[in-house]
């Protein structure tokens, strides 16, 4: 199993970050790598919620990816799973309120674990492990930067 973890300080309250992170219809509007989102389960967001995102791959092709929320503890912890080609993924978002520059903000940590599910997945992990980890780290950092950018205008509008 390989694990990649990244963190970012976001100048917003954890409840505002959580609200945006779990607003599935809005995801395609703020995640730069996501072209579309289709919510597959009705009702409020929570454990059992399933959706499909179409994400841009590094080569420019679009790839659908299905996510399942397996744990949702507002506004501090969100755990998702996704079945990939040759690997299963577990993505854990942790939100922690901190004081930074004398203001409240949220430290957001994303951890992605990949467990190979097929023999070729294990071989690829051995051969491309470091390269894949750097690509995943870059994608997670981009998602965090997108989240930080998207939550700032909401925070500014609410303060006005």
PyMOL commands that set and color helices and strands:
alter all, ss='L'
color gray80, all
select helices_A, chain A and resi 14-21+24-30+119-159
alter helices_A, ss='H'
color red, helices_A
select strands_A, chain A and resi 2-10+34-39+50-56+62-73+77-83+87-100+103-116
alter strands_A, ss='S'
color yellow, strands_A
deselect
rebuild
show_as cartoon
